[in-house]
């Protein structure tokens, strides 16, 4: 269930192995809060433009938001944030001649207001 969004600056695109990062991110999430890897969903959004600090243009940003169902302790969410940051620091480096700004935010999703549905086209007789 964790809904994860990774926003990353365009200059990082060539060197950022998003598929590998996503798989590791799911494992980190499972380890920190007990959500199953099978339930994790990550989307990556490329940022074409961003302004950081004085806007000198030499800073690239990666912001990771992990939305989890409400009810987890603050300690668990803090551990998740730290674990995600550690992973990001290991796996994402600055583009040549640039600096990197990493951030992580853990948010709660209201359990009673969250619904999800998965459907397999094969079960409905729809051919892909």
C-alpha positions as CSV (number, residue, x, y, z in Angstrom):
1,X,0.0,0.0,0.0
2,X,2.7,2.6,0.5
3,X,2.2,5.2,-2.2
4,X,5.7,6.5,-3.0
5,X,6.5,9.4,-5.2
6,X,10.1,10.3,-6.2
7,X,10.5,13.7,-7.8
8,X,14.0,14.0,-9.4
9,X,15.7,16.7,-11.4
10,X,16.1,16.2,-15.1
11,X,20.0,16.3,-15.1
12,X,19.9,13.1,-12.9
13,X,17.9,11.1,-15.4
14,X,20.7,9.4,-17.3
15,X,22.6,8.1,-14.2
16,X,19.6,7.4,-12.0
17,X,18.6,3.7,-12.2
18,X,15.0,4.2,-11.1
19,X,13.9,0.6,-11.4
20,X,16.7,-0.6,-9.1
21,X,16.1,2.2,-6.7
22,X,12.4,1.4,-6.6
23,X,13.1,-2.2,-5.7
24,X,15.5,-1.3,-3.0
25,X,13.1,1.4,-1.7
26,X,10.3,-1.2,-1.4
27,X,12.6,-3.5,0.6
28,X,13.6,-0.6,2.9
29,X,10.0,0.3,3.4
30,X,9.1,-3.3,4.3
31,X,12.0,-3.4,6.8
32,X,11.1,-0.2,8.5
33,X,7.4,-0.4,8.8
34,X,6.4,-3.9,7.9
35,X,4.5,-3.1,4.7
36,X,4.9,-5.9,2.2
37,X,7.0,-5.3,-0.9
38,X,4.1,-6.5,-2.9
39,X,1.9,-3.6,-1.6
40,X,4.5,-0.9,-2.4
41,X,3.8,1.4,-5.4
42,X,6.4,3.9,-6.6
43,X,6.1,6.5,-9.3
44,X,8.9,8.6,-10.6
45,X,8.4,12.2,-11.8
46,X,11.1,14.0,-13.7
47,X,11.4,17.7,-12.8
48,X,12.2,19.8,-15.8
49,X,12.8,22.9,-13.7
50,X,13.2,23.8,-10.1
51,X,14.6,26.7,-8.1
52,X,16.6,26.0,-4.9
53,X,17.9,28.6,-2.6
54,X,19.3,31.6,-4.6
55,X,18.5,29.8,-7.8
56,X,22.1,29.5,-9.0
57,X,21.1,26.6,-11.2
58,X,23.8,24.2,-10.1
59,X,21.7,22.3,-7.6
60,X,19.5,19.3,-8.5
61,X,16.7,18.1,-6.3
62,X,15.3,14.7,-5.3
63,X,12.3,14.7,-3.1
64,X,10.9,11.3,-1.9
65,X,7.4,11.2,-0.4
66,X,6.2,8.0,1.2
67,X,2.5,8.0,2.1
68,X,1.6,5.2,4.5
69,X,-1.7,4.2,6.1
70,X,-2.3,6.1,9.4
71,X,-1.7,4.4,12.7
72,X,2.0,3.9,12.6
73,X,4.1,5.3,15.5
74,X,6.1,8.4,15.1
75,X,9.2,6.3,15.8
76,X,8.4,3.9,12.9
77,X,7.9,6.9,10.5
78,X,11.1,8.5,11.6
79,X,12.9,5.2,11.1
80,X,11.4,4.9,7.6
81,X,12.5,8.5,6.8
82,X,16.0,7.8,7.9
83,X,16.2,4.5,6.0
84,X,14.9,6.1,2.8
85,X,17.4,8.9,3.2
86,X,20.3,6.5,3.7
87,X,19.3,4.6,0.6
88,X,19.0,7.8,-1.4
89,X,22.4,9.0,-0.3
90,X,23.9,5.6,-1.3
91,X,22.2,5.3,-4.7
92,X,21.8,8.9,-6.0
93,X,24.7,11.1,-6.7
94,X,25.0,14.6,-8.1
95,X,25.4,15.1,-11.8
96,X,28.9,16.2,-13.0
97,X,29.7,19.7,-11.8
98,X,26.5,20.0,-9.8
99,X,25.2,19.7,-6.2
100,X,22.4,17.5,-5.0
101,X,19.6,18.3,-2.5
102,X,17.9,15.3,-1.1
103,X,14.8,15.3,1.1
104,X,12.3,12.7,2.4
105,X,8.8,13.2,3.8
106,X,6.6,10.5,5.3
107,X,2.9,11.3,5.3
108,X,-0.2,9.5,6.7
109,X,-3.1,8.5,4.6
110,X,-6.4,8.1,6.4
111,X,-7.1,4.4,6.6
112,X,-10.9,4.9,6.4
113,X,-10.6,7.2,3.3
114,X,-8.1,5.0,1.3
115,X,-9.4,2.5,-1.2
116,X,-7.6,0.5,-3.9
117,X,-8.4,-1.9,-6.6
118,X,-6.3,-4.2,-8.7
119,X,-7.7,-6.0,-11.8
120,X,-6.1,-8.5,-14.1
121,X,-7.3,-8.2,-17.7
122,X,-6.8,-12.0,-18.1
123,X,-9.5,-12.5,-15.5
124,X,-12.0,-10.5,-17.5
125,X,-11.2,-12.2,-20.8
126,X,-9.5,-9.0,-22.2
127,X,-6.6,-9.7,-24.4
128,X,-3.6,-7.4,-24.1
